[in-house]
Amino acid sequence: MIIPIGIEGDYIETKKTHLFFDIKGLHHPNDRRICFIRFYPDNEGDRIKNGIVYKKVYELDERFSLLKANYPQYLFSSKECDMELQAVKNEEIEQIYSPRAYYLSLYNSKKLSQMEETSKELCELFVDEAGIPDDSIGITGSQMVGLSKKKSDIDLIIYGTENSLKFQKSIRQIFKAPNKCRMYNKEEYKNHYNWRVGGSDIPYVTFLKSEMRKQHQGKYKDIDFFIRYIKSPEDWKGNYYNYKFKNLGRIHIKAEIIDSKDSIFTPCRYKIKPLEIYSSTLIENQNILDKLNEVYSFRGRFCEQAVNNEKVLLNGKLEKVQFKHEQEYFRIVLQNQITDKMIVTT
């Protein structure tokens, strides 16, 4: 399986400004990569690379504010997506970091840090126990670009539709086996709650209802790990220019999940049957229910959030989607930690 360079999970280092961006999505314009600022030079930072002190930025609003104030050249208005995005033009890319290439490099290194050795062990455990190809897994995040700390997480990517589905069937048994790989305990979920939904009004008990059954996160040797699944290129459907999106404001509805098989992937998708509209900023919303059939998100916090036949409350951005000459449809996009929600009610 050939995986193109410059997709979800890869990182970009820029020329001159020495910024690090994490690439988002599988479809990109011809002249740039859609990505979001993650590390930037700042003397008050707590990470060092090549003599430069770096600071990490996480929340989406903070990332936009940082670029608008200091690096506006990495912002662009996408007419296809009907929104402002962060991106780096091809000619401004110094290097693209690949999770699979980084994982392979650990085998060729004569001296590994404790974090590198632990990450390599976890990948080997997953490959052996799940029976997936050793080139279908990679290590992304701060350690891939040389900006990790002692308490950094292990961020993993599993490539390929079938590899991902096969792994998901095995992960439950991996968690149960005596291999130092485990799910979070209840005390750890309390800290996880503040990170996942801090600032929102989602009760802790409601948060636990979905979070405790998620299989793409846990601890290995007491280090947090998180897994993202990427579909095979033949399943990506079209390219960046085949899609036209229109922002129709916000919507709050109740719906039923009718297909959650793509909930493990990044981006994650749920097919839904709308039941009731509570509010919408779109005035003419009488025809929405007939064509509103999907929930979509690039945020890992919404993966494995609900399963088939469950009723959910949804609050997010309403988009109209046109793919090539197919019939248009509506979807709800979840991206903001505080305002966007998918709450299981059954």
C-alpha positions in Angstrom: 0.0 0.0 0.0 1.5 3.3 -1.1 0.7 6.2 1.2 1.2 9.7 -0.2 3.4 12.1 1.7 1.7 15.2 3.1 -1.5 13.8 4.7 -3.1 13.5 8.1 -0.5 12.7 10.7 2.5 14.1 8.8 4.2 17.3 10.1 5.6 20.3 8.1 8.6 22.4 9.1 8.7 25.8 7.3 11.6 27.6 5.7 12.9 30.7 7.4 10.2 30.9 10.2 11.0 27.4 11.5 7.4 26.6 12.5 6.0 23.1 12.9 2.5 22.4 11.6 0.5 19.2 11.8 -1.2 18.3 8.5 -4.9 17.8 8.6 -7.0 15.7 6.2 -6.4 13.7 3.1 -7.4 16.3 0.4 -5.3 19.4 -0.3 -5.0 22.1 -2.9 -2.3 21.7 -5.5 -0.2 24.5 -4.3 -0.2 24.0 -0.5 -0.9 21.7 2.4 -3.8 22.4 4.9 -2.2 22.2 8.3 -2.4 23.8 11.7 0.4 25.4 13.7 1.6 23.2 16.6 5.1 24.5 17.7 6.6 27.9 17.2 9.8 29.7 18.4 9.2 31.4 21.8 11.8 32.1 24.5 9.1 31.2 27.1 8.7 27.7 25.7 9.8 24.4 27.3 11.2 22.5 24.3 14.5 23.0 22.4 15.6 21.9 18.9 18.7 23.1 17.0 19.2 25.8 19.6 15.7 27.2 19.2 13.3 27.3 22.1 9.8 26.2 21.1 6.3 26.6 22.6 3.3 24.3 21.9 -0.1 25.7 21.0 -3.1 23.4 21.1 -6.5 25.0 21.0 -7.8 25.9 17.6 -8.7 29.5 18.5 -5.2 30.1 19.9 -3.6 28.8 16.7 -5.6 31.2 14.5 -4.8 34.1 16.9 -1.1 33.3 16.8 -0.9 33.2 13.0 -3.0 36.4 12.6 -0.7 38.3 14.9 2.6 36.9 13.8 2.5 34.8 10.7 -0.5 35.8 8.5 1.2 34.3 5.4 0.0 30.9 6.6 -3.7 31.8 6.5 -5.8 31.6 3.4 -9.5 31.9 2.4 -10.7 28.6 0.8 -13.6 29.1 -1.5 -14.0 25.3 -1.8 -14.4 25.0 2.0 -16.1 28.4 2.6 -13.8 29.2 5.5 -10.4 30.5 6.5 -7.8 27.8 6.8 -4.2 27.4 7.9 -1.9 26.1 5.2 1.7 26.2 4.1 2.5 26.7 0.4 4.7 24.0 -1.2 7.6 26.4 -1.9 7.7 27.3 1.8 8.0 23.8 3.1 11.5 22.9 4.5 10.6 19.3 5.4 7.7 16.9 5.7 8.0 14.5 8.5 6.4 11.0 8.0 5.2 8.8 11.0 6.1 5.6 9.1 9.6 6.9 8.1 10.2 8.0 11.7 9.2 4.6 13.1 11.6 2.9 10.6 14.4 5.3 11.7 14.2 3.9 15.2 15.4 0.6 13.9 18.5 2.2 12.3 19.4 4.3 15.4 22.2 3.1 17.6 21.0 5.0 20.6 17.3 5.5 21.6 15.8 7.7 24.3 13.5 6.0 26.8 10.5 7.5 25.0 11.7 6.3 21.6 12.3 2.8 23.0 8.9 2.6 24.6 7.2 3.9 21.5 9.0 1.3 19.4 8.0 -1.5 21.8 4.3 -0.4 21.7 4.3 -0.5 17.9 5.9 -3.9 17.9 3.4 -5.2 20.4 0.5 -4.0 18.2 2.0 -5.4 15.1 2.6 -8.8 16.6 -0.7 -9.1 18.6 -3.0 -7.7 15.9 -1.3 -9.3 13.0 -1.0 -6.2 10.9 1.9 -5.4 8.5 4.8 -3.7 10.2 4.7 -0.9 7.6 1.1 0.0 8.4 1.9 1.7 11.7 3.8 5.0 12.4 4.7 7.3 15.3 3.6 11.0 15.0 3.5 13.9 17.3 6.2 15.8 19.2 8.7 13.1 19.3 8.7 12.6 15.5 9.9 16.2 15.0 12.3 16.1 18.0 10.2 18.3 20.3 8.9 15.9 22.9 9.2 16.1 26.7 9.6 13.4 29.3 5.8 13.4 29.9 4.8 13.5 26.2 2.2 11.1 24.9 2.8 8.4 22.3 0.8 9.3 19.2 0.3 6.5 16.7 -1.1 6.2 13.2 -2.4 3.0 11.6 -2.7 3.1 7.9 -5.2 1.3 5.7 -8.9 0.6 5.9 -8.6 -3.2 6.4 -5.6 -2.9 8.7 -7.5 -0.5 10.9 -10.7 -2.6 11.1 -8.6 -5.7 11.8 -6.7 -3.9 14.6 -9.9 -2.7 16.2 -11.1 -6.3 16.5 -7.8 -7.2 18.3 -7.4 -4.2 20.6 -9.9 -5.4 23.2 -7.8 -8.6 23.7 -4.6 -6.6 23.8 -5.9 -4.5 26.6 -6.8 -7.7 28.6 -3.5 -9.4 28.1 -0.6 -9.1 30.6 1.5 -6.7 28.4 1.6 -3.4 30.3 -1.0 -2.0 27.9 -4.2 -1.0 29.5 -7.2 1.3 29.4 -7.6 4.3 31.7 -8.8 3.9 35.2 -11.6 6.0 36.7 -9.2 8.4 38.4 -7.3 9.0 35.1 -10.6 9.7 33.3 -11.1 12.7 35.6 -7.9 14.3 34.2 -9.0 13.2 30.7 -12.3 15.0 31.2 -10.7 18.4 31.7 -8.6 17.9 28.6 -11.4 16.6 26.4 -14.4 18.7 27.3 -13.0 21.3 29.7 -14.9 24.6 29.4 -18.1 23.0 28.1 -21.2 22.2 30.2 -21.1 18.4 29.6 -21.4 16.6 33.0 -18.7 14.2 34.0 -21.1 11.2 34.1 -22.3 12.0 30.6 -18.7 12.2 29.4 -17.8 8.8 30.9 -20.7 7.2 29.1 -18.9 7.4 25.8 -15.3 7.8 26.9 -14.9 4.6 28.9 -15.7 2.4 25.9 -13.2 4.0 23.5 -10.5 1.7 22.3 -8.1 4.1 20.5 -6.5 5.4 23.7 -4.9 4.1 26.9 -1.7 3.6 28.8 1.5 1.7 28.0 4.0 1.5 30.8 2.0 4.3 32.3 2.6 6.6 29.3 -0.6 7.9 27.5 -1.0 6.7 23.9 -3.6 7.8 21.3 -4.2 6.0 17.9 -5.5 7.5 14.7 -6.7 5.4 11.8 -6.3 6.5 8.2 -8.3 4.9 5.4 -6.5 3.4 2.3 -6.0 5.9 -0.5 -8.5 4.1 -2.7 -11.2 4.9 -0.1 -10.5 8.7 0.0 -13.1 9.5 -2.7 -12.2 12.3 -5.0 -9.8 15.2 -4.5 -9.9 18.7 -2.9 -11.4 20.3 -6.0 -14.3 17.8 -6.3 -16.0 19.2 -3.2 -17.8 22.4 -2.5 -18.9 23.3 1.0 -21.1 26.1 2.2 -21.3 27.2 5.8 -24.9 27.6 6.9 -24.3 28.6 10.5 -25.0 26.5 13.6 -27.5 23.8 14.3 -28.7 21.9 17.4 -30.6 18.6 16.8 -31.5 15.2 18.2 -30.7 12.3 15.9 -30.3 8.5 15.7 -27.0 6.9 14.7 -27.6 4.5 11.8 -24.0 3.8 10.8 -20.9 4.2 12.9 -18.4 2.0 11.1 -16.3 5.1 10.1 -16.3 6.5 13.6 -12.7 5.1 14.3 -11.1 6.9 11.3 -9.7 10.4 10.9 -11.7 12.2 9.7 -14.5 10.3 11.6 -18.0 10.0 10.1 -21.4 9.0 11.4 -24.5 8.4 9.3 -27.6 9.8 11.1 -31.3 10.0 11.0 -32.4 13.4 12.3 -35.3 13.3 14.7 -35.8 16.9 15.8 -34.3 20.3 15.2 -34.0 22.4 18.4 -32.4 25.4 16.9 -30.7 26.5 13.7 -29.3 29.8 12.4 -30.5 28.8 8.9 -34.0 30.5 8.6 -35.3 28.2 5.8 -34.7 24.9 7.6 -37.8 23.1 6.6 -35.9 20.9 4.1 -32.9 20.2 6.2 -34.1 17.0 7.8 -34.6 15.3 4.4 -30.9 15.8 3.3 -29.1 16.0 6.7 -27.4 12.6 7.0 -23.9 12.9 8.3 -21.8 14.0 11.3 -18.1 14.7 10.4 -15.0 15.7 12.4 -11.2 15.8 12.3 -11.0 16.0 16.1 -10.0 12.8 17.8 -12.3 13.5 20.7 -15.3 12.6 18.6 -14.0 9.2 17.4 -16.0 6.2 18.8 -18.4 8.7 20.4 -21.6 6.8 19.6 -22.7 3.5 18.1 -25.5 2.3 15.9 -29.1 2.8 17.2 -28.1 5.3 19.9 -29.8 8.6 20.2 -27.5 11.7 20.3 -27.8 15.4 20.9 -25.7 17.3 18.3 -24.5 20.9 18.3 -22.2 22.0 15.6 -21.7 23.8 12.3 -24.2 23.0 9.5 -22.6 22.6 6.1 -24.0 22.0 2.6 -21.9 19.5 0.7 -21.7 19.2 -3.1 -19.5 16.4 -4.4 -18.9 16.6 -8.2 -22.3 16.4 -9.8 -24.0 14.1 -7.2 -27.0 15.3 -5.2 -26.1 17.8 -2.5 -26.6 16.9 1.2 -26.1 18.5 4.6 -23.8 17.5 7.4 -22.9 18.6 10.9 -19.2 19.4 11.5 -17.8 19.1 15.0 -14.6 21.0 15.7 -14.8 23.3 18.7 -14.1 21.8 22.2 -16.5 24.1 24.0 -19.4 24.7 21.6 -19.5 21.5 19.5 -21.1 18.5 21.1 -22.2 14.9 20.5 -23.9 13.6 23.6 -25.4 10.1 23.9 -28.8 10.2 25.4 -29.8 6.5 25.4 
